[in-house]
């Protein structure tokens, strides 16, 4: 969506920030200097600021206008193998010293942890090699009135689409931006600004006992990359209409096709299972999976921190460790975990630059062809369940057991027969991952994950 008011300005007064990068650098340096002065072995500090505007409308009228602005200085202090953390939103010199002292005092009374330490110097991303071309920051100079007008356009498009769209849970527009600077006594220095803007519409279809709601949204770092509000509203309305006259189905076992946004959730569950915290606590169903085939041979998963405008892009991780593109899964075999410095030490391994989580992930099937649209995936499903909404958390990461409330569509001979609701789908994540038989070309970017619809060969479906 083109917006003449969007710019690529660096953090400055014109970008809507109250504090400059040099101010944050001085703030962090003061905290580190005081930590060393009072006897800290090592220390890390991060100063950050965020601001934004969120506007919501409902049934043609303005409902809420919220402006947020926050700031923080976080300090971590090490005394040998003891670690303490404290934070403040007061940037005065006295508050900085008090915060450092608080972190120091916490460290003094914390039990020793042999793995507690800043990242090793060899893993740190040097300032001279940090990527600065990722295009993560584009402030949106939008007023509350302009944001409300966009939201109203989206909601109006939904309400006009069909007379069966009878109500609305509203529409919203959000413009958010932040910047930070971080440093620690092992030599890391770095920071950057980022932005995230979004728009959503939530219409209601039907009346009486047959009412259904659905929603759609668009979220991007640059406002011009957002979908048009009318397109978001119409698609949200189409989704709500498609759910009218939903029915229950009998309990069965059948293939299940996960719509692409939900397939991103399956990818997220896989990431959680091979992340350091779950692995060293032995609370994962994928323990000791490195080098082993846990997905079919046609599946690859790639991580790339350097995608321009990517929602998961970053020149370094939350500890200042260097990041790089890598193959997480190749031909179904796990090539690497998601590890911070701490979890890597606990496991006797090296950090993968994933303190703070995964970066841009893409799940791809070597069987996927350009023509594998959603319609083609429904044909591959044949007769079974197409899931478009999941409810509840429903994943036991220790055992891999999976059970979620669901709704979607019953499909017969490759075509949607009717919408279904009030069902539960169940299985085991280990079996589900190995049972992926196809991935669609209908890719969708959900947060920092990009994947098409995913077809699992068999699951239990509990109905009436």
Secondary structure, DSSP 8 states (H G I E B T S, - for coil): ---TT-----SSGGGT-SS-HHHHHHHHHHHHHHHHHTT-SEEEEEEEEEEEEEEEEETTEEEEEEEEEEEEEEEEEEETTEEEEEEES--SHHHHHHHHHHHHHHHHTS---TT-----GGGB--GGG----S---------HHHHHHHHHHHHHHHHHH-TTEEEEEEEEEEEEEEEEEEEETTS-EE--EEEEEEEEEEEEEEETTEEEE--EEEEESSGGGS--HHHHHHHHHHHHHHTTT-B----EEEEEEE-HHHHHHHHHHHHHHTBHHHHHTT--TTTT-BTSB-S-TTEEEEEETT-TT-TT--SB-TTSBB---EEEEETTEE---B--HHHHHHHTS---S-TT---EEEEEETT--TT--HHHHHHHH-SEEEEEEEES--B-TTT-EEEEEEEEEEEETTEEEEEEEEEEEEEEHHHHHHTEEEE-S--EEETTEEE--EEEEEEEEE--
